[in-house]
Each structure stands twice: as C-alpha cells, then as structure tokens.
Amino acid sequence: MAVDQQIPQRQTMYVVQTSDKRRGIALVLCLIGFLGIGGLQHFYTGRIIMGLIYFFTFGLFFLGTIISLLYILTGGFKDNVGAPLREW
C-alpha cells in the first residue's frame, strides 16, 4: 500500500510598510493649498524642504498642489521615508 505523503507548500508572505500618516488628513491639508497656503501636506508627511518650496511658491503655482492631490487620491503619495500613507 502506498501512503500519500503530503508535502507542505511554501507560502510567500509579503509585508508592506505603510506610514503612520493618514491619507484623509493629507487630502484635507492639500485642499487647503487651494486657499493659498500650499505645502501643508508635505509638512505633515515630514518632507520639510518640499513643504517650504510649495509654501513660498503657492503650491508651485497651484500646479504642484493639483499633482499632489492626484497622488493622494490614487495612493501614490509617500512620506519622508518613502512609505505610502495609510488608508483614510
């Protein structure tokens, strides 16, 4: 008699590092940029230099604010260590 031996299957587990910052807060701060106070979303995520550039150029003349808004909405906005922001 043949005994069926089951070979354990290896499962690969992936760990995704996420930021401790939330996308919802970054979204609200980005929307404030349309009122003339640009860069708050970058200050929030720890990207101080980029925040200063946005602040003094009115969000790169609002074009940068629109791009940041799209990145936040699509989940591509990252914090200062390159980790994606947590969900809403």
LUMGUBA-168902 format. One record per atom (N, C-alpha, C, O): residue number from 1; residue in one letter; atom name; x, y, z. Coordinates in Angstrom, 3 decimals. Atoms other than C-alpha are relative to their C-alpha. Layout:
@seq->NUM type->A atom->CA xx->X yy->Y zz->Z
...
REM end
This chain:
@seq->1 type->M atom->N xx->0.825 yy->-1.184 zz->0.000
@seq->1 type->M atom->CA xx->0.000 yy->0.000 zz->0.000
@seq->1 type->M atom->C xx->0.871 yy->1.250 zz->0.000
@seq->1 type->M atom->O xx->1.854 yy->1.361 zz->0.732
@seq->2 type->A atom->N xx->-0.717 yy->-1.271 zz->0.071
@seq->2 type->A atom->CA xx->1.197 yy->3.422 zz->-0.894
@seq->2 type->A atom->C xx->-0.647 yy->0.986 zz->0.958
@seq->2 type->A atom->O xx->-1.868 yy->1.132 zz->1.006
@seq->3 type->V atom->N xx->0.490 yy->-1.002 zz->-0.951
@seq->3 type->V atom->CA xx->0.872 yy->6.046 zz->1.735
@seq->3 type->V atom->C xx->0.169 yy->1.370 zz->-0.638
@seq->3 type->V atom->O xx->1.266 yy->1.742 zz->-1.056
@seq->4 type->D atom->N xx->-0.082 yy->-1.353 zz->0.561
@seq->4 type->D atom->CA xx->0.039 yy->9.507 zz->0.467
@seq->4 type->D atom->C xx->0.697 yy->0.913 zz->0.996
@seq->4 type->D atom->O xx->0.239 yy->1.116 zz->2.121
@seq->5 type->Q atom->N xx->-0.721 yy->-0.949 zz->-0.848
@seq->5 type->Q atom->CA xx->2.536 yy->11.890 zz->1.875
@seq->5 type->Q atom->C xx->-0.249 yy->1.402 zz->-0.551
@seq->5 type->Q atom->O xx->-0.059 yy->1.673 zz->-1.737
@seq->6 type->Q atom->N xx->0.247 yy->-1.375 zz->0.430
@seq->6 type->Q atom->CA xx->1.632 yy->15.497 zz->1.746
@seq->6 type->Q atom->C xx->1.247 yy->0.825 zz->0.257
@seq->6 type->Q atom->O xx->1.783 yy->0.859 zz->1.365
@seq->7 type->I atom->N xx->-1.160 yy->-0.884 zz->-0.118
@seq->7 type->I atom->CA xx->4.467 yy->17.848 zz->1.098
@seq->7 type->I atom->C xx->-0.524 yy->1.391 zz->0.325
@seq->7 type->I atom->O xx->-1.350 yy->1.935 zz->-0.408
@seq->8 type->P atom->N xx->0.500 yy->-1.336 zz->-0.342
@seq->8 type->P atom->CA xx->3.918 yy->21.147 zz->2.855
@seq->8 type->P atom->C xx->0.391 yy->1.012 zz->-1.078
@seq->8 type->P atom->O xx->1.523 yy->1.027 zz->-1.561
@seq->9 type->Q atom->N xx->-0.222 yy->-1.045 zz->0.999
@seq->9 type->Q atom->CA xx->3.589 yy->24.025 zz->0.427
@seq->9 type->Q atom->C xx->0.560 yy->1.233 zz->0.685
@seq->9 type->Q atom->O xx->0.119 yy->1.621 zz->1.767
@seq->10 type->R atom->N xx->-0.544 yy->-1.249 zz->-0.523
@seq->10 type->R atom->CA xx->5.664 yy->27.109 zz->0.988
@seq->10 type->R atom->C xx->-0.902 yy->1.141 zz->-0.403
@seq->10 type->R atom->O xx->-1.309 yy->1.254 zz->-1.559
@seq->11 type->Q atom->N xx->0.798 yy->-1.183 zz->0.285
@seq->11 type->Q atom->CA xx->3.663 yy->30.255 zz->1.240
@seq->11 type->Q atom->C xx->0.890 yy->1.212 zz->0.163
@seq->11 type->Q atom->O xx->1.595 yy->1.366 zz->1.160
@seq->12 type->T atom->N xx->-0.776 yy->-1.221 zz->-0.056
@seq->12 type->T atom->CA xx->5.278 yy->33.522 zz->0.476
@seq->12 type->T atom->C xx->-0.879 yy->1.102 zz->0.560
@seq->12 type->T atom->O xx->-1.982 yy->1.345 zz->0.072
@seq->13 type->M atom->N xx->0.749 yy->-1.089 zz->-0.613
@seq->13 type->M atom->CA xx->4.145 yy->36.364 zz->2.664
@seq->13 type->M atom->C xx->0.741 yy->1.301 zz->-0.265
@seq->13 type->M atom->O xx->1.960 yy->1.379 zz->-0.116
@seq->14 type->Y atom->N xx->-0.562 yy->-1.313 zz->0.263
@seq->14 type->Y atom->CA xx->4.717 yy->39.966 zz->1.752
@seq->14 type->Y atom->C xx->-0.450 yy->0.960 zz->1.080
@seq->14 type->Y atom->O xx->-1.614 yy->0.969 zz->1.482
@seq->15 type->V atom->N xx->0.297 yy->-1.011 zz->-1.001
@seq->15 type->V atom->CA xx->4.893 yy->42.729 zz->4.287
@seq->15 type->V atom->C xx->0.180 yy->1.353 zz->-0.663
@seq->15 type->V atom->O xx->1.239 yy->1.653 zz->-1.214
@seq->16 type->V atom->N xx->-0.055 yy->-1.330 zz->0.595
@seq->16 type->V atom->CA xx->4.095 yy->46.216 zz->3.087
@seq->16 type->V atom->C xx->0.123 yy->1.009 zz->1.123
@seq->16 type->V atom->O xx->-0.719 yy->1.071 zz->2.019
@seq->17 type->Q atom->N xx->-0.189 yy->-1.034 zz->-1.005
@seq->17 type->Q atom->CA xx->5.453 yy->49.038 zz->5.156
@seq->17 type->Q atom->C xx->-0.865 yy->1.193 zz->-0.369
@seq->17 type->Q atom->O xx->-0.798 yy->1.692 zz->-1.493
@seq->18 type->T atom->N xx->0.798 yy->-1.200 zz->0.229
@seq->18 type->T atom->CA xx->2.990 yy->51.883 zz->5.489
@seq->18 type->T atom->C xx->0.387 yy->1.057 zz->1.017
@seq->18 type->T atom->O xx->0.938 yy->0.759 zz->2.076
@seq->19 type->S atom->N xx->-0.320 yy->-1.126 zz->-0.853
@seq->19 type->S atom->CA xx->3.404 yy->55.278 zz->7.019
@seq->19 type->S atom->C xx->-0.979 yy->0.064 zz->1.172
@seq->19 type->S atom->O xx->-2.046 yy->-0.547 zz->1.136
@seq->20 type->D atom->N xx->0.932 yy->-0.245 zz->-1.095
@seq->20 type->D atom->CA xx->1.860 yy->56.317 zz->10.302
@seq->20 type->D atom->C xx->-0.895 yy->1.198 zz->-0.301
@seq->20 type->D atom->O xx->-1.740 yy->1.558 zz->0.518
@seq->21 type->K atom->N xx->0.821 yy->-1.145 zz->0.416
@seq->21 type->K atom->CA xx->0.317 yy->59.270 zz->8.436
@seq->21 type->K atom->C xx->-1.206 yy->-0.499 zz->-0.789
@seq->21 type->K atom->O xx->-1.130 yy->-1.530 zz->-1.457
@seq->22 type->R atom->N xx->1.243 yy->0.409 zz->0.645
@seq->22 type->R atom->CA xx->-3.250 yy->59.097 zz->7.078
@seq->22 type->R atom->C xx->-0.252 yy->0.801 zz->-1.274
@seq->22 type->R atom->O xx->0.065 yy->1.987 zz->-1.354
@seq->23 type->R atom->N xx->0.299 yy->-0.657 zz->1.269
@seq->23 type->R atom->CA xx->-4.380 yy->59.879 zz->3.538
@seq->23 type->R atom->C xx->-1.076 yy->1.065 zz->0.145
@seq->23 type->R atom->O xx->-1.020 yy->2.087 zz->-0.539
@seq->24 type->G atom->N xx->1.092 yy->-0.965 zz->-0.165
@seq->24 type->G atom->CA xx->-7.518 yy->61.698 zz->4.714
@seq->24 type->G atom->C xx->0.497 yy->1.344 zz->0.499
@seq->24 type->G atom->O xx->0.062 yy->2.391 zz->0.019
@seq->25 type->I atom->N xx->-0.550 yy->-1.243 zz->-0.530
@seq->25 type->I atom->CA xx->-5.570 yy->64.257 zz->6.694
@seq->25 type->I atom->C xx->0.846 yy->0.688 zz->-1.057
@seq->25 type->I atom->O xx->0.780 yy->1.907 zz->-1.212
@seq->26 type->A atom->N xx->-0.811 yy->-0.576 zz->1.075
@seq->26 type->A atom->CA xx->-3.117 yy->64.744 zz->3.834
@seq->26 type->A atom->C xx->-0.891 yy->0.614 zz->-1.073
@seq->26 type->A atom->O xx->-0.543 yy->1.645 zz->-1.650
@seq->27 type->L atom->N xx->0.933 yy->-0.531 zz->0.996
@seq->27 type->L atom->CA xx->-6.083 yy->65.270 zz->1.492
@seq->27 type->L atom->C xx->-0.564 yy->1.345 zz->0.439
@seq->27 type->L atom->O xx->-0.615 yy->2.285 zz->-0.355
@seq->28 type->V atom->N xx->0.539 yy->-1.265 zz->-0.511
@seq->28 type->V atom->CA xx->-7.606 yy->67.980 zz->3.685
@seq->28 type->V atom->C xx->1.065 yy->1.095 zz->-0.042
@seq->28 type->V atom->O xx->0.780 yy->2.225 zz->-0.437
@seq->29 type->L atom->N xx->-1.083 yy->-0.985 zz->0.019
@seq->29 type->L atom->CA xx->-4.240 yy->69.730 zz->4.028
@seq->29 type->L atom->C xx->0.342 yy->0.421 zz->-1.425
@seq->29 type->L atom->O xx->0.695 yy->1.576 zz->-1.665
@seq->30 type->C atom->N xx->-0.256 yy->-0.327 zz->1.401
@seq->30 type->C atom->CA xx->-3.743 yy->69.559 zz->0.272
@seq->30 type->C atom->C xx->-1.078 yy->0.938 zz->-0.532
@seq->30 type->C atom->O xx->-0.778 yy->1.873 zz->-1.274
@seq->31 type->L atom->N xx->1.096 yy->-0.865 zz->0.450
@seq->31 type->L atom->CA xx->-7.163 yy->71.115 zz->-0.337
@seq->31 type->L atom->C xx->0.131 yy->1.410 zz->0.556
@seq->31 type->L atom->O xx->-0.294 yy->2.368 zz->-0.089
@seq->32 type->I atom->N xx->-0.254 yy->-1.330 zz->-0.560
@seq->32 type->I atom->CA xx->-6.198 yy->73.997 zz->1.963
@seq->32 type->I atom->C xx->0.979 yy->0.758 zz->-0.883
@seq->32 type->I atom->O xx->0.985 yy->1.989 zz->-0.889
@seq->33 type->G atom->N xx->-0.936 yy->-0.621 zz->0.927
@seq->33 type->G atom->CA xx->-3.460 yy->74.655 zz->-0.588
@seq->33 type->G atom->C xx->-0.682 yy->0.823 zz->-1.079
@seq->33 type->G atom->O xx->-0.085 yy->1.760 zz->-1.609
@seq->34 type->F atom->N xx->0.737 yy->-0.786 zz->0.985
@seq->34 type->F atom->CA xx->-6.111 yy->75.930 zz->-2.982
@seq->34 type->F atom->C xx->-0.461 yy->1.335 zz->0.569
@seq->34 type->F atom->O xx->-0.914 yy->2.203 zz->-0.177
@seq->35 type->L atom->N xx->0.327 yy->-1.281 zz->-0.627
@seq->35 type->L atom->CA xx->-6.790 yy->78.715 zz->-0.481
@seq->35 type->L atom->C xx->1.218 yy->0.906 zz->0.107
@seq->35 type->L atom->O xx->1.123 yy->2.023 zz->0.615
@seq->36 type->G atom->N xx->-1.204 yy->-0.821 zz->0.007
@seq->36 type->G atom->CA xx->-3.223 yy->79.962 zz->-0.861
@seq->36 type->G atom->C xx->1.065 yy->-0.400 zz->0.994
@seq->36 type->G atom->O xx->2.142 yy->0.196 zz->1.018
@seq->37 type->I atom->N xx->-0.991 yy->0.467 zz->-0.980
@seq->37 type->I atom->CA xx->-1.445 yy->78.096 zz->1.936
@seq->37 type->I atom->C xx->0.485 yy->-1.362 zz->-0.470
@seq->37 type->I atom->O xx->0.047 yy->-2.388 zz->0.050
@seq->38 type->G atom->N xx->-0.448 yy->1.248 zz->0.606
@seq->38 type->G atom->CA xx->0.369 yy->75.466 zz->-0.100
@seq->38 type->G atom->C xx->1.071 yy->-0.707 zz->0.809
@seq->38 type->G atom->O xx->1.792 yy->-0.083 zz->1.587
@seq->39 type->G atom->N xx->-1.068 yy->0.782 zz->-0.592
@seq->39 type->G atom->CA xx->2.605 yy->72.677 zz->1.110
@seq->39 type->G atom->C xx->-0.293 yy->-0.641 zz->1.331
@seq->39 type->G atom->O xx->0.571 yy->-1.335 zz->1.869
@seq->40 type->L atom->N xx->0.289 yy->0.557 zz->-1.325
@seq->40 type->L atom->CA xx->0.851 yy->71.676 zz->4.321
@seq->40 type->L atom->C xx->0.054 yy->-1.528 zz->-0.011
@seq->40 type->L atom->O xx->0.445 yy->-2.139 zz->0.984
@seq->41 type->Q atom->N xx->-0.047 yy->1.456 zz->0.083
@seq->41 type->Q atom->CA xx->0.564 yy->68.072 zz->3.113
@seq->41 type->Q atom->C xx->1.433 yy->-0.512 zz->0.054
@seq->41 type->Q atom->O xx->1.683 yy->-1.615 zz->0.542
@seq->42 type->H atom->N xx->-1.407 yy->0.414 zz->-0.055
@seq->42 type->H atom->CA xx->4.342 yy->67.940 zz->2.723
@seq->42 type->H atom->C xx->0.570 yy->0.182 zz->1.412
@seq->42 type->H atom->O xx->1.355 yy->-0.648 zz->1.872
@seq->43 type->F atom->N xx->-0.414 yy->-0.167 zz->-1.396
@seq->43 type->F atom->CA xx->4.941 yy->69.356 zz->6.212
@seq->43 type->F atom->C xx->-0.531 yy->-1.158 zz->0.841
@seq->43 type->F atom->O xx->0.178 yy->-1.688 zz->1.696
@seq->44 type->Y atom->N xx->0.643 yy->1.083 zz->-0.756
@seq->44 type->Y atom->CA xx->2.524 yy->66.727 zz->7.563
@seq->44 type->Y atom->C xx->0.741 yy->-1.324 zz->-0.174
@seq->44 type->Y atom->O xx->0.887 yy->-2.088 zz->0.780
@seq->45 type->T atom->N xx->-0.680 yy->1.278 zz->0.251
@seq->45 type->T atom->CA xx->4.409 yy->63.857 zz->5.927
@seq->45 type->T atom->C xx->1.496 yy->0.058 zz->0.260
@seq->45 type->T atom->O xx->2.197 yy->-0.920 zz->0.001
@seq->46 type->G atom->N xx->-1.401 yy->-0.102 zz->-0.386
@seq->46 type->G atom->CA xx->7.811 yy->65.128 zz->7.076
@seq->46 type->G atom->C xx->0.930 yy->0.447 zz->-1.108
@seq->46 type->G atom->O xx->2.149 yy->0.384 zz->-0.950
@seq->47 type->R atom->N xx->-0.814 yy->-0.474 zz->1.119
@seq->47 type->R atom->CA xx->9.019 yy->66.491 zz->3.750
@seq->47 type->R atom->C xx->0.094 yy->1.521 zz->0.086
@seq->47 type->R atom->O xx->-0.572 yy->2.239 zz->-0.661
@seq->48 type->I atom->N xx->-0.063 yy->-1.413 zz->-0.373
@seq->48 type->I atom->CA xx->10.002 yy->69.900 zz->5.119
@seq->48 type->I atom->C xx->0.485 yy->0.870 zz->-1.162
@seq->48 type->I atom->O xx->-0.099 yy->1.923 zz->-1.419
@seq->49 type->I atom->N xx->-0.541 yy->-0.813 zz->1.091
@seq->49 type->I atom->CA xx->12.069 yy->71.172 zz->2.168
@seq->49 type->I atom->C xx->-1.054 yy->0.192 zz->-1.088
@seq->49 type->I atom->O xx->-1.261 yy->1.306 zz->-1.570
@seq->50 type->M atom->N xx->1.049 yy->-0.102 zz->1.016
@seq->50 type->M atom->CA xx->9.299 yy->70.376 zz->-0.320
@seq->50 type->M atom->C xx->-1.155 yy->0.860 zz->0.507
@seq->50 type->M atom->O xx->-1.763 yy->1.607 zz->-0.259
@seq->51 type->G atom->N xx->1.045 yy->-0.844 zz->-0.583
@seq->51 type->G atom->CA xx->6.803 yy->71.973 zz->2.055
@seq->51 type->G atom->C xx->0.347 yy->1.474 zz->-0.085
@seq->51 type->G atom->O xx->-0.515 yy->2.301 zz->-0.381
@seq->52 type->L atom->N xx->-0.422 yy->-1.400 zz->0.107
@seq->52 type->L atom->CA xx->8.824 yy->75.180 zz->2.118
@seq->52 type->L atom->C xx->-0.068 yy->0.499 zz->-1.441
@seq->52 type->L atom->O xx->-0.480 yy->1.632 zz->-1.689
@seq->53 type->I atom->N xx->0.083 yy->-0.393 zz->1.412
@seq->53 type->I atom->CA xx->9.073 yy->75.230 zz->-1.679
@seq->53 type->I atom->C xx->-1.456 yy->0.256 zz->-0.391
@seq->53 type->I atom->O xx->-1.759 yy->1.261 zz->-1.034
@seq->54 type->Y atom->N xx->1.425 yy->-0.183 zz->0.313
@seq->54 type->Y atom->CA xx->5.304 yy->74.775 zz->-2.001
@seq->54 type->Y atom->C xx->-0.557 yy->1.237 zz->0.706
@seq->54 type->Y atom->O xx->-1.353 yy->1.977 zz->0.128
@seq->55 type->F atom->N xx->0.532 yy->-1.122 zz->-0.766
@seq->55 type->F atom->CA xx->4.631 yy->77.357 zz->0.716
@seq->55 type->F atom->C xx->0.362 yy->1.342 zz->-0.643
@seq->55 type->F atom->O xx->-0.481 yy->2.233 zz->-0.754
@seq->56 type->F atom->N xx->-0.438 yy->-1.281 zz->0.537
@seq->56 type->F atom->CA xx->6.686 yy->80.114 zz->-0.884
@seq->56 type->F atom->C xx->-0.339 yy->0.201 zz->-1.478
@seq->56 type->F atom->O xx->-0.205 yy->1.313 zz->-1.988
@seq->57 type->T atom->N xx->0.374 yy->-0.148 zz->1.413
@seq->57 type->T atom->CA xx->5.536 yy->79.404 zz->-4.476
@seq->57 type->T atom->C xx->-1.491 yy->-0.260 zz->-0.217
@seq->57 type->T atom->O xx->-1.925 yy->-0.524 zz->-1.338
@seq->58 type->F atom->N xx->1.444 yy->0.260 zz->0.058
@seq->58 type->F atom->CA xx->1.823 yy->78.962 zz->-3.670
@seq->58 type->F atom->C xx->-0.292 yy->-1.360 zz->-0.633
@seq->58 type->F atom->O xx->-1.088 yy->-1.471 zz->-1.565
@seq->59 type->G atom->N xx->0.218 yy->1.359 zz->0.500
@seq->59 type->G atom->CA xx->1.970 yy->75.219 zz->-4.280
@seq->59 type->G atom->C xx->0.496 yy->-0.183 zz->-1.414
@seq->59 type->G atom->O xx->-0.167 yy->-0.808 zz->-2.241
@seq->60 type->L atom->N xx->-0.564 yy->0.004 zz->1.356
@seq->60 type->L atom->CA xx->4.193 yy->75.577 zz->-7.322
@seq->60 type->L atom->C xx->-1.028 yy->0.544 zz->-0.987
@seq->60 type->L atom->O xx->-1.308 yy->-0.041 zz->-2.033
@seq->61 type->F atom->N xx->0.998 yy->-0.713 zz->0.800
@seq->61 type->F atom->CA xx->1.616 yy->77.994 zz->-8.719
@seq->61 type->F atom->C xx->-1.227 yy->-0.869 zz->-0.260
@seq->61 type->F atom->O xx->-1.769 yy->-0.894 zz->-1.365
@seq->62 type->F atom->N xx->1.170 yy->0.874 zz->-0.055
@seq->62 type->F atom->CA xx->-1.205 yy->75.543 zz->-7.883
@seq->62 type->F atom->C xx->0.139 yy->-1.267 zz->-0.845
@seq->62 type->F atom->O xx->-0.621 yy->-2.214 zz->-0.643
@seq->63 type->L atom->N xx->-0.196 yy->1.213 zz->0.796
@seq->63 type->L atom->CA xx->0.061 yy->73.017 zz->-10.448
@seq->63 type->L atom->C xx->0.517 yy->-1.135 zz->0.883
@seq->63 type->L atom->O xx->0.064 yy->-2.273 zz->0.759
@seq->64 type->G atom->N xx->-0.522 yy->1.013 zz->-0.921
@seq->64 type->G atom->CA xx->2.031 yy->71.170 zz->-7.767
@seq->64 type->G atom->C xx->-1.053 yy->-0.490 zz->0.969
@seq->64 type->G atom->O xx->-1.062 yy->-1.662 zz->1.347
@seq->65 type->T atom->N xx->1.081 yy->0.390 zz->-0.904
@seq->65 type->T atom->CA xx->-0.997 yy->71.188 zz->-5.487
@seq->65 type->T atom->C xx->-0.955 yy->-0.963 zz->-0.701
@seq->65 type->T atom->O xx->-1.431 yy->-1.923 zz->-0.093
@seq->66 type->I atom->N xx->0.870 yy->0.905 zz->0.762
@seq->66 type->I atom->CA xx->-3.100 yy->69.574 zz->-8.218
@seq->66 type->I atom->C xx->0.663 yy->-1.365 zz->-0.146
@seq->66 type->I atom->O xx->-0.001 yy->-2.392 zz->-0.010
@seq->67 type->I atom->N xx->-0.726 yy->1.268 zz->0.136
@seq->67 type->I atom->CA xx->-0.420 yy->66.919 zz->-8.772
@seq->67 type->I atom->C xx->0.015 yy->-0.748 zz->1.334
@seq->67 type->I atom->O xx->-0.193 yy->-1.961 zz->1.365
@seq->68 type->S atom->N xx->0.028 yy->0.640 zz->-1.323
@seq->68 type->S atom->CA xx->-0.187 yy->66.246 zz->-5.015
@seq->68 type->S atom->C xx->-1.381 yy->-0.566 zz->0.301
@seq->68 type->S atom->O xx->-1.506 yy->-1.651 zz->0.869
@seq->69 type->L atom->N xx->1.374 yy->0.456 zz->-0.220
@seq->69 type->L atom->CA xx->-3.973 yy->65.964 zz->-4.877
@seq->69 type->L atom->C xx->-0.249 yy->-1.316 zz->-0.737
@seq->69 type->L atom->O xx->-0.843 yy->-2.241 zz->-0.182
@seq->70 type->L atom->N xx->0.173 yy->1.232 zz->0.770
@seq->70 type->L atom->CA xx->-3.943 yy->63.335 zz->-7.630
@seq->70 type->L atom->C xx->0.775 yy->-1.162 zz->0.618
@seq->70 type->L atom->O xx->0.278 yy->-2.287 zz->0.671
@seq->71 type->Y atom->N xx->-0.787 yy->1.051 zz->-0.656
@seq->71 type->Y atom->CA xx->-1.159 yy->61.397 zz->-5.889
@seq->71 type->Y atom->C xx->-0.675 yy->-0.492 zz->1.279
@seq->71 type->Y atom->O xx->-0.678 yy->-1.691 zz->1.559
@seq->72 type->I atom->N xx->0.672 yy->0.400 zz->-1.242
@seq->72 type->I atom->CA xx->-3.071 yy->61.418 zz->-2.603
@seq->72 type->I atom->C xx->-1.229 yy->-0.842 zz->-0.322
@seq->72 type->I atom->O xx->-1.466 yy->-1.864 zz->0.323
@seq->73 type->L atom->N xx->1.223 yy->0.724 zz->0.340
@seq->73 type->L atom->CA xx->-6.302 yy->60.267 zz->-4.252
@seq->73 type->L atom->C xx->0.282 yy->-1.390 zz->-0.565
@seq->73 type->L atom->O xx->-0.497 yy->-2.317 zz->-0.344
@seq->74 type->T atom->N xx->-0.320 yy->1.298 zz->0.592
@seq->74 type->T atom->CA xx->-4.598 yy->57.430 zz->-6.134
@seq->74 type->T atom->C xx->0.869 yy->-0.881 zz->0.900
@seq->74 type->T atom->O xx->1.136 yy->-2.034 zz->0.562
@seq->75 type->G atom->N xx->-0.804 yy->0.783 zz->-0.939
@seq->75 type->G atom->CA xx->-2.488 yy->56.289 zz->-3.169
@seq->75 type->G atom->C xx->1.485 yy->0.023 zz->-0.281
@seq->75 type->G atom->O xx->2.226 yy->-0.772 zz->0.297
@seq->76 type->G atom->N xx->-1.413 yy->-0.063 zz->0.341
@seq->76 type->G atom->CA xx->0.867 yy->57.252 zz->-4.653
@seq->76 type->G atom->C xx->0.806 yy->0.989 zz->0.822
@seq->76 type->G atom->O xx->2.021 yy->1.087 zz->0.644
@seq->77 type->F atom->N xx->-0.690 yy->-1.001 zz->-0.818
@seq->77 type->F atom->CA xx->1.721 yy->59.973 zz->-2.121
@seq->77 type->F atom->C xx->0.748 yy->-0.710 zz->1.110
@seq->77 type->F atom->O xx->0.175 yy->-1.564 zz->1.786
@seq->78 type->K atom->N xx->-0.839 yy->0.689 zz->-0.978
@seq->78 type->K atom->CA xx->4.567 yy->58.904 zz->0.170
@seq->78 type->K atom->C xx->0.542 yy->0.981 zz->1.041
@seq->78 type->K atom->O xx->0.598 yy->2.189 zz->0.812
@seq->79 type->D atom->N xx->-0.559 yy->-0.844 zz->-1.051
@seq->79 type->D atom->CA xx->6.061 yy->60.185 zz->3.399
@seq->79 type->D atom->C xx->1.499 yy->0.183 zz->-0.212
@seq->79 type->D atom->O xx->2.027 yy->-0.156 zz->-1.270
@seq->80 type->N atom->N xx->-1.416 yy->-0.337 zz->0.145
@seq->80 type->N atom->CA xx->9.652 yy->61.240 zz->4.044
@seq->80 type->N atom->C xx->0.927 yy->-1.212 zz->-0.083
@seq->80 type->N atom->O xx->2.079 yy->-1.061 zz->-0.491
@seq->81 type->V atom->N xx->-0.832 yy->1.198 zz->0.125
@seq->81 type->V atom->CA xx->10.956 yy->57.648 zz->4.203
@seq->81 type->V atom->C xx->-0.427 yy->-0.868 zz->-1.180
@seq->81 type->V atom->O xx->0.107 yy->-1.960 zz->-1.370
@seq->82 type->G atom->N xx->0.433 yy->0.718 zz->1.189
@seq->82 type->G atom->CA xx->9.142 yy->56.537 zz->1.044
@seq->82 type->G atom->C xx->-1.119 yy->-0.996 zz->0.210
@seq->82 type->G atom->O xx->-1.451 yy->-1.756 zz->-0.699
@seq->83 type->A atom->N xx->1.098 yy->0.926 zz->-0.268
@seq->83 type->A atom->CA xx->6.338 yy->54.608 zz->2.708
@seq->83 type->A atom->C xx->-1.326 yy->0.633 zz->-0.419
@seq->83 type->A atom->O xx->-1.532 yy->1.827 zz->-0.197
@seq->84 type->P atom->N xx->1.304 yy->-0.553 zz->0.379
@seq->84 type->P atom->CA xx->2.804 yy->55.015 zz->1.307
@seq->84 type->P atom->C xx->-0.828 yy->0.327 zz->1.232
@seq->84 type->P atom->O xx->-0.693 yy->-0.309 zz->2.277
@seq->85 type->L atom->N xx->0.837 yy->-0.416 zz->-1.124
@seq->85 type->L atom->CA xx->0.287 yy->56.750 zz->3.524
@seq->85 type->L atom->C xx->-1.056 yy->-1.068 zz->0.286
@seq->85 type->L atom->O xx->-1.470 yy->-1.812 zz->-0.603
@seq->86 type->R atom->N xx->1.052 yy->0.943 zz->-0.392
@seq->86 type->R atom->CA xx->-2.250 yy->54.684 zz->5.480
@seq->86 type->R atom->C xx->-1.303 yy->0.402 zz->-0.658
@seq->86 type->R atom->O xx->-1.470 yy->1.530 zz->-1.121
@seq->87 type->E atom->N xx->1.309 yy->-0.284 zz->0.565
@seq->87 type->E atom->CA xx->-5.770 yy->54.432 zz->4.228
@seq->87 type->E atom->C xx->-0.706 yy->1.070 zz->0.826
@seq->87 type->E atom->O xx->-0.250 yy->1.431 zz->1.911
@seq->88 type->W atom->N xx->0.744 yy->-1.142 zz->-0.508
@seq->88 type->W atom->CA xx->-8.281 yy->57.121 zz->5.064
@seq->88 type->W atom->C xx->-0.098 yy->-0.048 zz->1.495
@seq->88 type->W atom->O xx->-0.695 yy->0.840 zz->2.104
REM end
